[in-house]
Amino acid sequence: MLSKLDIKGAESALFFRHWLRHPLEIGAFLPSSAAVGRAMAKAVAFDRPGMVLELGGGTGAVTASLLDTGCAPDRLIVVEREPALAATLRRRFKKPEIVQRSGSRRGTGA
């Protein structure tokens, strides 16, 4: 069984490889940290009705923080364009909806 550190390293390597192959298709060259995810999740008003949409789920740091901070999994939709990262998100998170598609109206997602 892989440790959390091994899994995090593999996810970061996958993210970085995608950035190397397609640098203009990704907004960062490193995935968001857990601290960034927590800071972003604290800014979400979970008491408001409606869905929570995360664009560019990457390796899931923000997704995990949204869930840990109180977002109900059935309210969360995560959009990720890169098929390998979307697959990683689906393995890691069973409840939120993971959509493999571009977040752009002009994007060419699945």
C-alpha positions in Angstrom: 0.0 0.0 0.0 1.3 3.4 -0.9 1.8 6.1 1.8 0.1 9.5 1.6 3.6 10.9 0.7 4.0 8.5 -2.2 0.5 9.2 -3.5 1.1 13.0 -3.2 4.4 12.6 -5.0 2.8 10.6 -7.8 0.0 13.1 -8.2 2.5 16.0 -8.3 4.6 14.2 -10.9 1.5 13.6 -13.1 0.5 17.3 -12.8 4.1 18.5 -13.6 4.3 16.1 -16.6 1.1 17.5 -18.0 2.5 21.1 -17.5 5.7 20.1 -19.4 3.7 18.7 -22.3 1.1 21.4 -22.5 2.3 24.5 -20.6 -0.4 26.8 -22.0 -3.2 24.5 -21.0 -2.6 24.6 -17.2 -2.7 27.6 -14.9 0.2 26.7 -12.7 3.4 24.5 -12.9 2.8 23.1 -9.4 -0.5 21.8 -7.9 -2.2 23.9 -5.1 -1.0 23.1 -1.6 -3.3 22.0 1.2 -2.8 25.4 2.8 -4.0 27.2 -0.4 -7.0 24.8 -0.5 -7.9 25.6 3.1 -7.6 29.4 2.5 -9.8 29.1 -0.6 -12.4 26.9 1.1 -12.7 29.3 4.0 -13.9 32.0 1.5 -16.9 29.9 0.4 -20.3 30.6 2.0 -21.6 27.1 2.4 -24.8 28.4 4.0 -25.9 29.8 0.7 -28.1 27.5 -1.5 -26.9 26.0 -4.8 -24.0 24.1 -6.2 -20.3 24.7 -5.6 -18.2 24.6 -8.9 -14.5 24.0 -8.8 -12.8 24.7 -12.1 -9.5 22.9 -12.6 -9.5 20.3 -9.9 -5.9 19.2 -10.6 -4.7 16.8 -7.9 -7.5 17.6 -5.5 -6.1 19.9 -2.8 -8.9 22.4 -3.1 -11.5 19.6 -3.5 -10.4 18.0 -0.3 -10.4 21.3 1.6 -13.9 22.1 0.3 -15.2 18.8 1.6 -13.3 19.1 4.9 -14.6 22.6 5.5 -18.2 21.6 5.2 -19.2 21.4 1.5 -21.7 18.5 1.1 -20.3 16.2 -1.6 -23.5 16.2 -3.5 -23.3 20.0 -3.9 -19.8 19.9 -5.4 -19.0 19.7 -9.1 -15.3 19.5 -10.0 -14.3 20.2 -13.6 -10.9 19.0 -14.9 -9.8 19.1 -18.5 -6.9 16.7 -18.3 -8.2 13.1 -18.5 -5.4 11.6 -16.3 -6.0 14.3 -13.6 -9.8 13.7 -13.8 -9.2 10.0 -13.4 -7.0 10.7 -10.3 -9.8 12.8 -8.8 -12.4 10.1 -9.4 -10.2 7.6 -7.6 -9.6 9.9 -4.7 -13.1 11.3 -4.3 -16.1 9.0 -4.6 -19.0 11.5 -3.9 -18.5 14.8 -5.7 -19.2 14.8 -9.4 -16.0 14.9 -11.4 -16.5 16.2 -14.9 -13.7 15.7 -17.5 -14.1 18.8 -19.7 -12.8 22.3 -20.3 -14.3 25.0 -18.1 -14.3 27.3 -21.1 -17.2 27.7 -23.5 -14.7 27.7 -26.3 -12.8 24.7 -24.8 -12.8 21.3 -26.6 -13.4 19.0 -23.6 -15.2 15.7 -23.7 
